[in-house]
Structure formats: C-alpha cells, structure tokens
Amino acid sequence: MKERLQRVKDRIAAAARACDRDPDSVRLVAVSKTVDADRVARAIEAGADILGENYIQEARDKFNALYDRPVAWHFIGHLQSNKAKYAVRMFDLIHSVDSHKLAKALDKEARKNEKVQDILIQVNISQEETKSGIDAAEAVELITGIGTLENVRVKGLMTMPPFFDQPEKARPYFRQLARLRDRIAGAGIPGVGMEELSMGMTGDFEVAIAEGATLVRIGTAIFGARQ
C-alpha cells in the first residue's frame, strides 16, 4: 500500500513539474469506494490525507470507524437531495453538485450544523446521458444562483470524461473544463470561487494535471482492482 501510494504521488509530482506547476498545487484524492475500513486505515497510515467516497451508506460505516483519523473526506459520487444531511455531517468537500435543488438542500443542512459546506459543480462536459452533471451551457446560470446561498460555498468544478484506453483522448474534455473555469472566474460571481478543478483518474490523471487539475481522484492505482 505504501509503495503504491508513493508511486502515485511521485507520478503526480512529475506530471506537475513537466508543465511548470508546483507539485503542491495538485492534491491526491484516494478513492476508497468498495474498500473496507481496515484497508482504508492502512492507506491513511501510509500517507493518504484525502479520501473520496461514492456512496453515502458505505461512507457512513467507514466514517464512523475512522472519524478520529487525520484525513479529509470528499464525496465524489452522485448525491440525492434526501441524503444531504448525511453528506454535510461527514464531508469536507462535495464534488458532485449539479442542481439548485441539491445545493439548497445542502445549504439548509449546513445551516443546521452551523457549517459552510464547500462544494464543486459537476459539469457533464461530454454530454453523456449516463453521467450526472450540468451542461456546460447552463453552468454559469446555476452557479450564479448557488452563489446567493449563505451556507454553501462554490470552490470550483468537477468532470468525468468518457473512458478511453488512450489518455490523450481525454485531454479536450479537461481543457474544456479549465476554459469554463476561467470564464466563470472572470465573471466575478459573488460568493463563488474557482480555485479547484477535480478531474483525472488512474488512467488519465497526468493529462488532467497538464490541463490544470488541482484534485485528482485515484483508486485503482492505490487499492488495486475493485472487488
């Protein structure tokens, strides 16, 4: 585990340096979905400091077992509005907000918990029907509306490109998200930041870093193939 984690960190640092970026500007989200709490604990001991979970119930079990560990929890899966209360209690950053309804539910729960919930807006750059996310053309309007909510804070964007065997084929999708981020940042929408770009997984994260990723979501290269 420690060796695999270090190899990933080394590749992240090398990819950042290759495009004249500070390696510290890219953070690793260790995607721990389907990984049991004992193995996740070993990953934390090996140096993982951000965990990415996809499913609320599975995440609750692990969070309850590991709540005292020095690690940040990120939610990266599709989130239903009726699960907002659980997400707000557990997660430092939610990557997958794609509607005003969900943002309002998170805002309501965050207010109850006296918290400002950091979120990313998931954009369906590829316009695949099987993927969640707002269309790029609708992103500015959605983000402008969310910016008025007091207990959620937009920190940037997230996307998932189509699956390709060749990482270079994902580059246009990452580039489009980065351009959208720049356009939104330039609009100066009140209450909205665009510091984060969550994009890139085990098969393509080096290309994502070259296009500006600040958060890369990597599971298989750390934990092995899913069971």
C-alpha positions in Angstrom: 0.0 0.0 0.0 2.7 2.5 1.0 4.7 1.7 -2.1 1.7 2.1 -4.5 0.7 5.3 -2.8 4.2 6.7 -3.1 4.4 5.8 -6.8 1.2 7.7 -7.4 2.5 10.7 -5.5 5.7 10.6 -7.4 3.8 10.5 -10.8 1.7 13.4 -9.7 4.8 15.5 -8.8 6.5 14.6 -12.1 3.4 15.5 -14.1 3.2 18.9 -12.3 6.8 19.7 -12.9 6.6 18.7 -16.5 4.1 21.6 -17.1 6.0 24.0 -14.8 3.5 23.7 -11.9 4.2 23.4 -8.2 3.6 19.7 -7.2 1.9 21.0 -4.1 -0.8 22.6 -6.3 -2.2 19.1 -7.1 -3.8 17.1 -4.3 -4.5 13.3 -4.4 -8.0 12.1 -3.5 -7.6 8.4 -2.7 -10.8 6.9 -4.0 -11.8 4.3 -1.4 -15.2 3.1 -2.6 -15.7 -0.6 -2.0 -12.5 -0.7 0.1 -13.1 -1.8 3.7 -12.3 0.3 6.7 -9.2 -1.7 7.7 -7.5 -1.2 4.3 -8.5 2.5 4.3 -6.9 2.8 7.7 -3.7 1.3 6.2 -3.8 3.9 3.4 -4.1 6.7 5.9 -1.2 5.3 7.8 0.7 5.1 4.5 0.1 8.8 3.9 -3.3 9.3 2.2 -4.8 12.5 3.6 -7.9 12.9 1.4 -10.4 10.0 0.9 -13.0 10.0 -1.9 -16.3 8.1 -1.3 -19.1 7.5 -3.8 -21.9 6.1 -1.7 -23.4 7.6 1.5 -24.2 4.4 3.4 -20.8 2.9 2.7 -19.1 6.1 3.6 -21.0 6.4 6.9 -19.7 3.0 8.0 -16.1 4.0 7.3 -16.5 7.5 8.7 -17.8 6.1 11.9 -14.9 3.7 12.1 -12.2 6.2 11.2 -13.7 9.6 12.3 -10.7 10.3 14.5 -8.1 9.8 11.8 -6.2 12.8 10.4 -7.9 12.8 7.0 -10.3 14.9 4.9 -13.4 13.3 3.4 -14.6 14.1 -0.1 -17.9 12.9 -1.6 -17.4 12.3 -5.3 -20.5 10.2 -6.3 -24.0 11.2 -7.4 -25.8 12.7 -4.4 -29.5 12.7 -3.9 -31.1 15.7 -2.1 -32.6 13.4 0.6 -29.1 12.4 1.6 -27.9 16.0 2.0 -28.0 15.8 5.9 -25.6 12.9 5.9 -23.2 14.4 3.4 -23.0 17.7 5.3 -22.1 15.8 8.6 -19.3 13.8 7.0 -17.7 15.6 4.1 -15.3 18.5 3.9 -15.9 18.9 0.1 -18.7 17.6 -2.1 -17.5 17.3 -5.8 -20.8 16.4 -7.4 -23.4 19.2 -7.0 -25.3 19.6 -10.3 -28.6 21.3 -9.4 -30.0 24.2 -7.4 -32.3 21.8 -5.6 -29.3 19.8 -4.2 -27.4 23.0 -3.4 -30.4 24.3 -1.4 -30.7 21.0 0.5 -27.0 21.2 1.4 -27.4 24.9 2.4 -30.3 24.0 4.7 -28.4 21.2 6.4 -25.2 23.2 6.6 -27.1 26.0 8.4 -28.5 23.5 10.9 -24.9 22.2 11.5 -23.5 25.8 11.8 -21.2 25.0 8.9 -20.4 26.4 5.5 -20.3 23.4 3.1 -17.7 23.6 0.4 -18.9 22.2 -3.0 -17.8 21.7 -6.6 -20.2 21.9 -9.5 -20.2 18.7 -11.6 -20.2 19.6 -15.3 -21.1 16.9 -17.9 -18.6 18.2 -20.5 -19.0 15.0 -22.6 -22.9 15.3 -22.6 -23.2 11.6 -22.0 -26.7 10.6 -20.9 -25.2 8.0 -18.4 -23.3 10.7 -16.5 -24.5 13.2 -13.9 -23.6 16.8 -14.2 -24.9 20.1 -15.5 -24.4 21.0 -19.2 -21.6 23.5 -19.7 -24.0 25.9 -21.3 -26.1 26.0 -18.1 -23.3 26.2 -15.6 -23.0 29.9 -15.2 -26.7 30.4 -14.5 -26.6 27.5 -11.9 -23.5 28.8 -10.2 -24.9 32.4 -10.1 -28.0 31.1 -8.3 -26.0 29.0 -5.9 -23.7 31.9 -5.1 -26.6 33.6 -3.3 -26.8 30.7 -0.7 -25.2 31.6 2.6 -24.1 28.1 3.8 -22.6 26.6 0.7 -19.5 27.8 -1.0 -18.6 27.0 -4.6 -14.9 26.2 -4.8 -14.6 25.1 -8.5 -15.7 22.4 -11.0 -15.6 18.7 -11.5 -15.9 16.5 -14.5 -15.6 12.9 -15.7 -14.6 12.5 -19.4 -15.6 9.4 -21.4 -13.5 6.3 -20.8 -10.6 6.0 -23.2 -7.8 3.5 -23.5 -5.5 6.4 -24.6 -5.3 9.1 -22.0 -4.6 11.8 -24.6 -8.2 11.4 -25.9 -9.4 12.8 -22.6 -7.4 16.0 -23.0 -10.0 18.0 -24.9 -12.6 17.4 -22.1 -10.2 18.5 -19.4 -9.2 21.6 -21.4 -12.9 22.5 -21.9 -13.5 22.3 -18.1 -10.4 24.5 -17.5 -11.7 27.1 -20.0 -15.1 27.1 -18.4 -13.5 27.6 -15.0 -11.6 30.6 -16.4 -14.7 32.1 -17.9 -16.7 31.7 -14.6 -13.8 33.1 -12.6 -13.6 36.1 -15.0 -17.3 36.8 -14.4 -16.7 37.6 -10.8 -19.8 36.0 -9.5 -20.4 37.0 -5.8 -19.8 34.2 -3.3 -18.1 31.9 -5.9 -14.5 30.8 -6.1 -12.9 28.8 -8.9 -9.8 27.5 -7.2 -10.4 23.8 -7.7 -10.6 21.6 -10.8 -11.4 18.0 -9.9 -10.6 15.9 -12.9 -8.4 12.9 -13.8 -8.4 9.3 -12.5 -6.0 6.4 -12.6 -5.9 6.1 -16.3 -5.5 9.8 -17.3 -4.5 11.9 -14.3 -1.2 13.1 -15.8 -3.0 14.6 -18.8 -5.5 16.2 -16.4 -2.7 17.8 -14.4 -1.2 19.2 -17.6 -4.6 20.8 -18.2 -4.9 22.3 -14.7 -6.3 19.7 -12.4 -5.9 20.6 -8.7 -7.6 17.4 -7.4 -7.1 14.0 -9.0 -9.3 11.1 -8.0 -7.3 7.9 -7.9 -8.4 4.5 -6.6 -7.2 1.5 -8.6 -3.5 2.6 -8.7 -3.6 2.7 -4.9 -6.0 0.0 -3.8 -5.9 -2.3 -6.8 -8.8 -3.5 -9.0 -12.3 -3.2 -7.5 -13.6 -6.4 -5.9 
